[in-house]
Each structure stands twice: as C-alpha cells, then as structure tokens.
Amino acid sequence: MASIFGGKLKKIGNAFSGKDQVESAGVEEVKENSVLLTQNVITGLSSEGKWDAIKRAGELLMNSGYVEEGYIPAMAEREELITTYIGNHLAIPHGIGEAAGFIKETGIVVLQYPEGVDFGEGNVAYIVIGIAGKGDEHMTILGSIAGIFQDAEKAKEIATIEDAEEIYNLFTNVGVLK
C-alpha cells in the first residue's frame, strides 16, 4: 500500500513543481501571519496514537491562531473517512467541507515523531503535518509538502533531524512559507 501512496506523492509534487518558489527566509524574517512559524515545528516527540497526534496538531493550529476549536474534531472526522497517511512516513491531517468555517487563516504545523505514529495497516508516520488552508491555498501547500516527501530518502532524513529550525528552513526553501 505504501507504494500506491508514494505514487500519489509524486503526482501531487509534480503537479505543483512549477509553482513560485520562495527563497529561504531566516527565522528573523517570519511575520505574525506566516503559514509556518518556527515554534510550530516540534521535533523529538514521543510516539503516541494517531488520534492523539491529530489532536496535538489541531490544538497547535488553534493555539497559533490559525483555526477555531471546532476544527479539531473535523480533523478527526476526516481521518475516520479515509486515512490522512499519504506515504513515505508522512500523515497530513486536516479538516474538509464545513470545517472551512473554522479556519481563521492558512497555517501548518510540523510534528516529528522519531519512533513513529501508527496510522494503521502497517503505515507509520514519522512526520505529522497539520494543515488549515483557506480557499485553494491548501492545495498549494499540499503540493509543496509532496515535493519534499516524494523522495523516500529525504523523508527518512527529516524524521531524524533534531533541530526544528533546520526543518523549518527546509520548508521555507521549497515555498511552503509565504
């Protein structure tokens, strides 16, 4: 099943590879309304269940001002419909449909679990990225993320990086941060 999702990652990444790229932004250049804030990249988390990981991502989105509290259960509802694990040890929990009403502004959070989070059917995510996207912005973000994670070796490397700022810079170099 992982190879099916790996193909999905490649297809999404290729579809968005022509999008504008943002040059690396230093931490000091981060604005209040940025899509990704350095404090929203958390490394070295202890393994936990997928529902706890989804809740943690949702709470961080909420505490950062990206979403209202109602978005968190919408993320869980989305996971119940179909897994947000998309391959190469990556899960991207997010809300859909009416959950859009709970989004204040576009933002992402990056959670790293060196020991992994079991998303079922043998799928273990070492990186869990919570997304809240206004309008079509979530598609651009998904494309940028897929571009990073379509390379299985790069995905493994990200799972072991201990410095949150290094992961933050990786995301800013591919245009996730605007």
C-alpha positions as a Markdown table, in Angstrom:
| # | Residue | x | y | z |
|---|---|---|---|---|
| 1 | Met | 0.0 | 0.0 | 0.0 |
| 2 | Ala | 2.9 | 2.4 | 0.7 |
| 3 | Ser | 3.9 | 2.3 | -3.0 |
| 4 | Ile | 0.4 | 3.4 | -4.0 |
| 5 | Phe | 0.7 | 6.4 | -1.7 |
| 6 | Gly | 4.2 | 7.1 | -2.9 |
| 7 | Gly | 2.9 | 7.5 | -6.4 |
| 8 | Lys | 0.3 | 9.9 | -5.1 |
| 9 | Leu | 3.0 | 12.0 | -3.5 |
| 10 | Lys | 5.0 | 12.1 | -6.7 |
| 11 | Lys | 1.9 | 13.0 | -8.8 |
| 12 | Ile | 1.0 | 15.8 | -6.4 |
| 13 | Gly | 4.6 | 17.1 | -6.2 |
| 14 | Asn | 5.0 | 17.1 | -10.0 |
| 15 | Ala | 1.7 | 18.9 | -10.4 |
| 16 | Phe | 2.9 | 21.8 | -8.3 |
| 17 | Ser | 6.6 | 21.8 | -9.2 |
| 18 | Gly | 6.0 | 24.8 | -11.4 |
| 19 | Lys | 4.7 | 27.0 | -8.6 |
| 20 | Asp | 6.6 | 30.0 | -7.5 |
| 21 | Gln | 9.4 | 29.2 | -5.1 |
| 22 | Val | 10.2 | 31.3 | -2.1 |
| 23 | Glu | 13.9 | 31.8 | -1.2 |
| 24 | Ser | 15.0 | 30.7 | 2.2 |
| 25 | Ala | 13.6 | 33.0 | 4.9 |
| 26 | Gly | 15.6 | 33.4 | 8.0 |
| 27 | Val | 13.8 | 33.0 | 11.3 |
| 28 | Glu | 14.1 | 36.7 | 12.0 |
| 29 | Glu | 12.0 | 37.4 | 8.8 |
| 30 | Val | 9.0 | 35.4 | 10.0 |
| 31 | Lys | 5.9 | 37.5 | 10.2 |
| 32 | Glu | 2.9 | 37.2 | 12.5 |
| 33 | Asn | 0.7 | 35.9 | 9.7 |
| 34 | Ser | 3.1 | 33.4 | 8.2 |
| 35 | Val | 1.9 | 30.0 | 7.1 |
| 36 | Leu | 4.6 | 28.2 | 9.2 |
| 37 | Leu | 6.1 | 29.7 | 12.4 |
| 38 | Thr | 9.3 | 28.3 | 13.9 |
| 39 | Gln | 7.6 | 27.5 | 17.1 |
| 40 | Asn | 5.2 | 25.3 | 15.2 |
| 41 | Val | 7.9 | 22.8 | 14.2 |
| 42 | Ile | 8.3 | 20.4 | 17.1 |
| 43 | Thr | 10.9 | 17.6 | 17.0 |
| 44 | Gly | 11.6 | 14.6 | 19.1 |
| 45 | Leu | 8.0 | 13.9 | 20.2 |
| 46 | Ser | 7.4 | 10.5 | 22.0 |
| 47 | Ser | 5.3 | 8.1 | 20.0 |
| 48 | Glu | 1.5 | 8.3 | 20.6 |
| 49 | Gly | -1.6 | 7.1 | 18.9 |
| 50 | Lys | -2.8 | 8.6 | 15.7 |
| 51 | Trp | -5.8 | 10.2 | 17.4 |
| 52 | Asp | -3.6 | 11.9 | 19.9 |
| 53 | Ala | -1.2 | 13.1 | 17.2 |
| 54 | Ile | -4.1 | 14.5 | 15.2 |
| 55 | Lys | -5.5 | 16.3 | 18.3 |
| 56 | Arg | -2.0 | 17.6 | 19.1 |
| 57 | Ala | -1.7 | 19.0 | 15.6 |
| 58 | Gly | -5.2 | 20.6 | 15.8 |
| 59 | Glu | -4.5 | 22.1 | 19.2 |
| 60 | Leu | -1.3 | 23.6 | 17.9 |
| 61 | Leu | -3.1 | 25.1 | 14.9 |
| 62 | Met | -5.7 | 26.5 | 17.3 |
| 63 | Asn | -3.2 | 27.9 | 19.8 |
| 64 | Ser | -1.3 | 29.6 | 16.9 |
| 65 | Gly | -4.5 | 31.4 | 15.8 |
| 66 | Tyr | -5.0 | 29.5 | 12.5 |
| 67 | Val | -8.3 | 27.8 | 13.5 |
| 68 | Glu | -11.1 | 27.8 | 15.9 |
| 69 | Glu | -11.6 | 24.9 | 18.3 |
| 70 | Gly | -14.3 | 23.3 | 16.1 |
| 71 | Tyr | -11.6 | 22.4 | 13.5 |
| 72 | Ile | -10.0 | 19.8 | 15.8 |
| 73 | Pro | -12.9 | 17.3 | 15.7 |
| 74 | Ala | -13.3 | 18.0 | 12.0 |
| 75 | Met | -9.7 | 16.7 | 11.6 |
| 76 | Ala | -10.7 | 13.5 | 13.4 |
| 77 | Glu | -13.8 | 13.2 | 11.2 |
| 78 | Arg | -11.7 | 13.4 | 8.1 |
| 79 | Glu | -9.4 | 10.7 | 9.4 |
| 80 | Glu | -12.4 | 8.4 | 10.0 |
| 81 | Leu | -13.5 | 8.8 | 6.4 |
| 82 | Ile | -10.1 | 7.9 | 4.9 |
| 83 | Thr | -6.6 | 8.0 | 6.3 |
| 84 | Thr | -4.5 | 11.1 | 6.1 |
| 85 | Tyr | -1.4 | 8.9 | 5.9 |
| 86 | Ile | -0.1 | 9.5 | 2.3 |
| 87 | Gly | 3.1 | 7.5 | 2.1 |
| 88 | Asn | 6.8 | 7.9 | 2.8 |
| 89 | His | 6.1 | 8.0 | 6.6 |
| 90 | Leu | 4.0 | 11.2 | 6.3 |
| 91 | Ala | 0.5 | 12.0 | 7.5 |
| 92 | Ile | -1.3 | 15.3 | 6.8 |
| 93 | Pro | -4.4 | 15.6 | 9.0 |
| 94 | His | -6.8 | 18.3 | 8.0 |
| 95 | Gly | -10.5 | 19.2 | 8.0 |
| 96 | Ile | -12.7 | 19.2 | 5.0 |
| 97 | Gly | -16.1 | 20.5 | 4.0 |
| 98 | Glu | -17.8 | 22.5 | 6.7 |
| 99 | Ala | -14.5 | 22.6 | 8.6 |
| 100 | Ala | -13.5 | 25.5 | 6.4 |
| 101 | Gly | -15.7 | 27.7 | 8.5 |
| 102 | Phe | -13.4 | 27.2 | 11.5 |
| 103 | Ile | -10.3 | 28.4 | 9.6 |
| 104 | Lys | -9.2 | 31.9 | 10.5 |
| 105 | Glu | -6.1 | 31.9 | 8.3 |
| 106 | Thr | -3.9 | 29.5 | 6.4 |
| 107 | Gly | -1.3 | 27.7 | 8.5 |
| 108 | Ile | 0.6 | 24.5 | 9.1 |
| 109 | Val | 2.3 | 22.7 | 12.0 |
| 110 | Val | 5.0 | 20.1 | 11.7 |
| 111 | Leu | 5.3 | 17.4 | 14.3 |
| 112 | Gln | 8.2 | 14.9 | 14.2 |
| 113 | Tyr | 7.9 | 11.5 | 15.9 |
| 114 | Pro | 11.3 | 9.7 | 15.7 |
| 115 | Glu | 9.7 | 6.5 | 16.9 |
| 116 | Gly | 6.6 | 7.0 | 14.7 |
| 117 | Val | 2.8 | 7.1 | 14.9 |
| 118 | Asp | 0.9 | 4.1 | 13.8 |
| 119 | Phe | -1.8 | 5.1 | 11.3 |
| 120 | Gly | -3.0 | 1.5 | 10.8 |
| 121 | Glu | -2.4 | -1.1 | 8.1 |
| 122 | Gly | 1.3 | -1.0 | 8.7 |
| 123 | Asn | 1.6 | 2.7 | 7.9 |
| 124 | Val | 3.9 | 4.5 | 10.4 |
| 125 | Ala | 4.2 | 8.3 | 10.2 |
| 126 | Tyr | 7.4 | 9.9 | 11.5 |
| 127 | Ile | 6.2 | 13.4 | 10.4 |
| 128 | Val | 2.6 | 14.6 | 11.0 |
| 129 | Ile | 1.8 | 17.9 | 9.4 |
| 130 | Gly | -1.5 | 19.6 | 10.4 |
| 131 | Ile | -2.9 | 21.9 | 7.7 |
| 132 | Ala | -5.6 | 24.6 | 7.7 |
| 133 | Gly | -5.9 | 26.2 | 4.4 |
| 134 | Lys | -8.3 | 29.0 | 3.3 |
| 135 | Gly | -9.7 | 28.6 | -0.2 |
| 136 | Asp | -7.4 | 26.8 | -2.6 |
| 137 | Glu | -4.3 | 27.7 | -0.5 |
| 138 | His | -4.3 | 24.1 | 1.0 |
| 139 | Met | -3.6 | 22.7 | -2.5 |
| 140 | Thr | -0.5 | 24.8 | -3.0 |
| 141 | Ile | 0.7 | 23.8 | 0.5 |
| 142 | Leu | 0.0 | 20.1 | -0.2 |
| 143 | Gly | 1.9 | 20.3 | -3.5 |
| 144 | Ser | 4.9 | 21.9 | -1.7 |
| 145 | Ile | 4.9 | 19.2 | 1.0 |
| 146 | Ala | 4.5 | 16.4 | -1.5 |
| 147 | Gly | 7.5 | 17.8 | -3.4 |
| 148 | Ile | 9.6 | 17.4 | -0.2 |
| 149 | Phe | 8.3 | 14.0 | 0.8 |
| 150 | Gln | 8.2 | 12.3 | -2.6 |
| 151 | Asp | 11.8 | 11.4 | -2.1 |
| 152 | Ala | 11.8 | 8.5 | 0.4 |
| 153 | Glu | 15.4 | 9.2 | 1.4 |
| 154 | Lys | 14.6 | 12.9 | 2.2 |
| 155 | Ala | 11.6 | 11.8 | 4.1 |
| 156 | Lys | 13.7 | 9.5 | 6.3 |
| 157 | Glu | 16.3 | 12.2 | 6.8 |
| 158 | Ile | 13.6 | 14.7 | 8.0 |
| 159 | Ala | 12.4 | 12.1 | 10.5 |
| 160 | Thr | 15.8 | 12.1 | 12.2 |
| 161 | Ile | 16.6 | 15.9 | 12.2 |
| 162 | Glu | 16.9 | 17.1 | 15.8 |
| 163 | Asp | 17.0 | 20.8 | 15.0 |
| 164 | Ala | 13.5 | 22.3 | 14.5 |
| 165 | Glu | 15.0 | 25.3 | 12.7 |
| 166 | Glu | 16.6 | 23.0 | 10.2 |
| 167 | Ile | 13.2 | 21.5 | 9.3 |
| 168 | Tyr | 11.7 | 25.0 | 9.3 |
| 169 | Asn | 14.3 | 26.1 | 6.8 |
| 170 | Leu | 13.7 | 23.1 | 4.6 |
| 171 | Phe | 10.0 | 24.0 | 4.3 |
| 172 | Thr | 10.8 | 27.7 | 3.6 |
| 173 | Asn | 13.2 | 26.7 | 0.8 |
| 174 | Val | 10.5 | 24.9 | -1.1 |
| 175 | Gly | 7.9 | 27.7 | -0.8 |
| 176 | Val | 5.7 | 26.4 | 1.9 |
| 177 | Leu | 6.2 | 29.6 | 3.8 |
| 178 | Lys | 4.9 | 32.7 | 2.2 |
